[in-house]
Amino acid sequence: MNRWVRHAHGQRLDRVDWSSRSPIPHTTQRTDPALEDLVLEVRSRLRADSDLGFFGAEAILESLRARGVEPLPAERTIYRILRRRGVLDRRHRVRRPPPPPGWYLPEVARRDRELDSFDLVEGLVIRGGPQVEVVNGVSLHGGLVASWPRGESVTARFVVECLVEHWRQFGLPGYAQFDNDTVFQGPHVHPDTIGRVSRLCLGLGVIPVFVPPREPGFQAAIEHYNGSWQVRVWGRFEHADLDGLAERSSRHVAALRRHRADRIEAAPPRRAFPRRWRLNLQARLEGRMVYLRRTDAEGRAEVLGRAFEVDRQWTHRLVRAEVDLDAGMIRFYRLRRREPGDQPLLKAVVHRIQPKPFHE
């Protein structure tokens, strides 16, 4: 702005020479989609039928001119259309739209059911005080958050208490998602082990989901909240003790819930927490569990501590393994981020988990 004020030198605006202004337009207009489709159609026809074998931007322009197309795009515009639509012979990265949130679970992707993600924040230490670990939770569609700081190592028993408290207040989601930490999944020593947290979910009709190890994206929502909590609660203040940290965290959680009130209200409905419910860890296992896994070089996937052969043609690829405890089956579905709506059944395996008493 100062540059053009100095350029005017106190003259009337209609007498100032503005010829030194940049010729670049302040606004641009994207080509009509119908014209873009026509450019692709002409390119395809030239590539198949042209006697010269030319089907680049210049040849397309000549063909459009011969057809009497008006307005006629510039050659550079045609090139940009070809590049944008990913049909150039030279390889260019085509940016595809991301899959919808929760794409790997059809009910969640359709917003028929909500998914709550839970994770741990570890390695925090109050100066002169205890080591702190935090259980964090956030819902995928509603953004409903929760945090429980603890002055000692988090146990499965503590996680169960947190989930029961949270779900009593806000209702039950369709799915609860975790990583493969033994706190959530249970011990990894023996196969077919169903841990305390999974048994809680199954007892309440919530489907537990375990994401693939070392796989980005699936935990994006909870990891974002983990980082946000550490910046806005842990890092902003100096906490004298655990009670002070818990009070500050509660205030932040309450404020964030108020801030997201409209989003929380628009989220998929939750089921009411059952009255007179009591946790029975020895109850018969019923319902479904979901494991997201990546197959190995032989097309096998590891579920419940066992390796199952899925498909030798589907190697190093994602699958969704649904453990149907009632039917005694594990069904493996193909997953592709490029085609999130296409999840065909790859294989169904008979596998019954033998009933046995629950031990810590």
C-alpha positions in Angstrom: 0.0 0.0 0.0 2.8 2.5 0.9 4.5 1.7 -2.4 1.5 2.9 -4.4 0.9 5.9 -2.2 4.5 7.0 -3.0 3.9 6.2 -6.7 0.9 8.6 -6.8 2.9 11.6 -5.4 -0.2 13.4 -4.4 -1.8 13.2 -7.9 -5.4 12.5 -8.6 -5.9 8.8 -9.1 -7.3 9.2 -12.6 -4.0 11.0 -13.6 -1.5 8.5 -12.2 0.3 6.2 -14.5 -0.4 2.7 -13.3 1.4 0.9 -16.2 4.0 -0.6 -13.8 1.4 -2.7 -12.0 1.7 -6.4 -12.2 -0.2 -8.0 -15.1 -1.2 -11.0 -12.9 -5.0 -10.9 -12.3 -6.2 -10.5 -8.8 -8.7 -13.3 -9.3 -8.6 -16.4 -11.5 -11.4 -18.5 -12.9 -11.3 -22.3 -13.2 -12.1 -23.9 -16.5 -15.6 -25.2 -17.0 -15.7 -28.9 -16.0 -17.6 -29.7 -19.3 -14.7 -28.3 -21.2 -12.2 -30.3 -19.1 -14.1 -33.4 -19.9 -14.1 -32.5 -23.6 -10.3 -32.1 -23.5 -9.9 -35.5 -22.0 -12.3 -37.0 -24.6 -10.3 -35.4 -27.5 -7.0 -36.6 -26.0 -8.3 -40.2 -25.7 -9.6 -40.1 -29.3 -6.3 -38.7 -30.7 -4.3 -41.2 -28.8 -6.3 -44.1 -30.3 -7.0 -42.8 -33.8 -4.5 -40.0 -34.8 -2.5 -40.9 -37.9 0.3 -38.7 -36.6 0.2 -40.2 -33.1 0.2 -36.7 -31.5 -2.1 -36.3 -28.5 -0.5 -33.5 -26.5 -1.8 -30.1 -25.6 -1.0 -28.6 -29.1 -2.7 -31.4 -31.0 -5.7 -31.2 -28.7 -5.9 -27.4 -29.3 -5.9 -27.9 -33.1 -8.6 -30.5 -32.8 -10.8 -28.2 -30.7 -10.2 -25.4 -33.1 -11.3 -27.7 -36.0 -14.5 -28.5 -34.0 -15.3 -24.8 -33.7 -15.2 -24.9 -29.9 -15.8 -21.5 -28.3 -14.3 -20.1 -26.2 -11.1 -21.8 -27.2 -8.8 -22.6 -24.3 -5.1 -21.7 -24.5 -2.5 -24.4 -25.0 -1.2 -23.8 -21.5 -4.7 -24.2 -20.1 -5.1 -27.5 -21.8 -1.8 -28.7 -20.3 -2.9 -27.7 -16.8 -6.1 -29.6 -17.3 -4.2 -32.7 -18.3 -1.9 -32.3 -15.4 -4.7 -31.7 -12.9 -6.6 -34.8 -14.1 -3.5 -37.0 -13.9 -3.4 -38.1 -17.6 0.1 -36.9 -18.6 2.5 -39.5 -19.8 5.1 -38.1 -17.4 4.3 -39.3 -13.9 2.9 -36.7 -11.6 1.5 -37.2 -8.1 -2.3 -37.3 -8.2 -3.7 -36.0 -5.0 -6.7 -38.1 -4.2 -9.3 -37.0 -1.7 -8.8 -38.6 1.8 -11.2 -41.4 2.9 -14.0 -40.4 5.2 -13.3 -40.5 9.0 -13.6 -44.1 10.3 -13.6 -45.4 6.7 -12.4 -48.9 7.8 -15.6 -49.4 9.7 -18.6 -49.0 7.4 -21.1 -48.1 10.2 -18.8 -45.4 11.5 -18.0 -44.0 8.0 -21.8 -43.7 7.3 -22.1 -41.9 10.7 -24.6 -44.6 11.9 -22.4 -45.2 15.0 -19.9 -43.3 17.0 -16.3 -44.4 17.8 -14.4 -43.5 20.9 -10.6 -43.7 20.8 -8.5 -44.0 24.0 -4.7 -43.8 24.5 -2.1 -43.1 27.1 0.3 -40.2 27.6 3.4 -41.4 29.5 6.7 -40.0 30.7 5.4 -36.8 32.4 7.0 -35.9 35.7 5.9 -33.2 38.2 9.0 -31.4 39.6 9.6 -32.9 43.1 6.5 -35.0 42.7 5.3 -38.2 41.1 5.6 -39.5 37.5 2.3 -38.9 35.7 0.4 -40.9 33.1 -2.8 -39.8 31.5 -5.7 -41.7 29.9 -7.1 -39.6 27.1 -10.2 -40.2 25.1 -12.0 -38.5 22.1 -14.9 -39.4 20.0 -14.4 -39.5 16.2 -17.4 -37.6 15.0 -18.4 -35.5 18.0 -15.0 -34.6 19.3 -16.1 -35.4 22.9 -12.9 -35.5 25.0 -12.0 -36.9 28.4 -8.7 -37.0 30.4 -7.8 -38.8 33.6 -4.3 -38.0 35.0 -2.8 -40.5 37.4 0.2 -40.3 39.6 1.4 -43.9 38.9 1.4 -46.4 36.0 -1.9 -46.8 34.3 -3.4 -50.3 34.7 -6.3 -52.1 32.9 -8.3 -51.8 36.1 -7.9 -48.0 36.1 -8.8 -47.8 32.4 -12.0 -49.8 33.0 -13.0 -47.3 35.8 -12.4 -44.4 33.5 -14.4 -45.9 30.7 -17.3 -46.8 33.0 -17.4 -43.2 34.4 -17.3 -41.7 30.9 -19.9 -43.9 29.4 -22.3 -43.6 32.3 -22.2 -39.8 31.8 -22.4 -39.6 28.0 -23.7 -43.0 26.8 -22.2 -45.9 24.9 -20.6 -45.6 21.5 -20.8 -48.3 18.9 -17.1 -48.9 18.9 -14.1 -48.3 21.2 -10.7 -48.1 19.6 -7.3 -48.8 21.2 -3.7 -49.5 20.3 -2.1 -52.8 21.1 -0.7 -51.9 24.5 -1.2 -54.8 27.0 -3.2 -52.4 29.2 -5.9 -52.3 26.5 -5.5 -55.6 24.7 -4.4 -57.9 27.5 -1.2 -60.0 27.9 0.5 -61.1 24.7 2.1 -64.2 26.2 -0.7 -66.7 25.4 -3.0 -66.8 22.3 -6.7 -66.1 22.5 -6.3 -63.9 25.5 -9.2 -61.4 26.0 -8.2 -58.7 28.5 -10.2 -56.8 31.1 -10.9 -53.8 28.8 -12.1 -55.9 26.0 -14.4 -57.8 28.4 -15.8 -54.6 29.6 -16.6 -53.5 26.1 -18.1 -56.9 25.1 -20.2 -56.9 28.3 -21.7 -53.5 27.4 -22.2 -54.3 23.7 -19.4 -52.0 22.5 -17.2 -53.4 19.8 -13.5 -53.1 20.7 -11.2 -52.2 17.8 -7.4 -52.6 17.8 -5.5 -50.7 15.2 -2.5 -52.1 13.4 1.0 -51.7 15.0 3.2 -48.9 13.6 0.5 -47.8 11.1 -0.2 -44.0 10.7 -3.6 -42.5 10.4 -5.9 -44.7 12.4 -5.1 -43.0 15.7 -5.0 -39.5 14.2 -7.9 -38.1 16.3 -6.6 -39.3 19.7 -3.0 -38.5 18.9 -4.0 -35.0 18.0 -5.8 -34.7 21.3 -2.8 -36.1 23.1 -0.6 -33.4 21.6 -3.2 -30.7 22.3 -3.6 -31.7 25.9 0.2 -31.6 26.5 0.4 -28.1 24.9 -2.7 -26.5 26.5 -2.7 -28.2 29.9 0.7 -29.8 30.7 3.0 -27.3 29.0 1.2 -24.0 29.8 1.3 -24.2 33.6 3.6 -25.4 36.4 1.7 -27.9 38.4 2.5 -28.1 42.1 0.9 -31.6 42.6 -1.3 -34.1 41.0 -4.5 -32.5 42.4 -3.6 -29.2 40.7 -2.9 -31.0 37.4 -6.2 -32.9 37.6 -8.1 -29.7 38.4 -6.5 -27.8 35.5 -7.2 -30.7 33.2 -10.8 -30.9 34.2 -11.3 -27.2 33.5 -9.7 -27.6 30.0 -11.9 -30.7 29.2 -15.1 -28.9 30.3 -14.2 -25.8 28.2 -13.4 -27.9 25.2 -16.7 -29.7 25.5 -18.6 -26.4 25.6 -16.6 -25.2 22.6 -17.6 -28.3 20.6 -21.2 -28.5 21.9 -22.8 -28.2 18.4 -20.5 -30.9 17.0 -21.1 -33.2 19.9 -24.9 -32.7 19.5 -24.7 -33.5 15.8 -22.7 -36.7 16.4 -24.3 -40.2 15.9 -26.5 -41.1 18.9 -25.2 -43.1 21.8 -27.0 -45.9 23.7 -28.0 -45.3 27.3 -25.7 -47.0 29.9 -27.7 -50.0 31.3 -29.1 -49.6 34.8 -28.0 -52.0 37.5 -25.1 -53.1 35.4 -22.1 -54.8 37.1 -18.9 -55.8 35.5 -18.6 -59.6 35.3 -15.2 -60.6 34.0 -16.1 -64.3 34.1 -19.2 -63.9 31.9 -19.4 -65.8 28.6 -17.8 -63.9 25.8 -20.3 -62.6 23.3 -20.3 -60.1 20.5 -17.7 -59.0 18.0 -14.1 -57.7 18.2 -12.2 -56.0 15.3 -8.5 -56.2 14.6 -7.0 -54.0 11.9 -3.9 -55.7 10.6 -1.4 -55.6 7.7 -0.6 -59.0 6.1 2.9 -60.3 5.8 4.9 -61.4 2.7 2.9 -64.7 2.7 -0.5 -63.1 3.0 -1.0 -63.9 6.6 -2.4 -61.7 9.4 -1.8 -62.0 13.1 -4.9 -62.0 15.3 -5.3 -63.0 18.9 -1.7 -64.1 19.0 -2.2 -66.5 16.0 -1.2 -66.2 12.4 -4.0 -66.8 9.9 -3.5 -67.3 6.2 -5.7 -64.7 4.5 -4.8 -64.4 0.8 -1.4 -65.0 -0.9 -2.3 -62.4 -3.5 -3.0 -59.8 -0.8 0.5 -59.3 0.7 1.6 -56.3 2.9 -1.9 -55.0 2.6 -4.5 -53.9 5.2 -7.3 -56.2 6.3 -10.1 -55.9 8.9 -10.5 -59.0 10.9 -13.9 -59.4 12.6 -13.9 -61.9 15.4 -17.4 -63.2 15.8 -17.5 -64.8 19.2 -21.0 -66.1 18.8 -20.5 -67.9 15.5 -16.9 -68.9 16.3 -15.6 -67.3 13.1 -13.0 -64.7 12.0 -13.9 -62.9 8.8 -11.1 -61.0 6.9 -12.1 -58.0 4.8 -9.9 -56.2 2.3 -9.1 -52.5 3.0 -7.8 -49.9 0.6 -7.6 -46.2 1.4 -7.9 -45.4 -2.4 -11.2 -47.3 -2.5 -12.7 -47.0 1.1 -16.1 -48.1 0.0 -14.9 -51.4 -1.5 -14.3 -53.9 1.4 -15.0 -57.4 0.0 -14.7 -60.5 2.2 -11.4 -62.2 1.5 -11.7 -65.3 3.8 -13.7 -66.7 6.7 -12.0 -68.9 9.2 -13.6 -71.1 11.8 -12.0 -70.2 15.2 -13.6 -70.7 18.5 -12.1 -69.3 21.7 -12.3 -71.9 24.4 -14.0 -70.6 27.6 -11.6 -70.3 30.5 -11.6 -68.3 33.7 -10.3 -64.8 33.6 -7.1 -64.1 35.5 -5.1 -60.9 35.8 
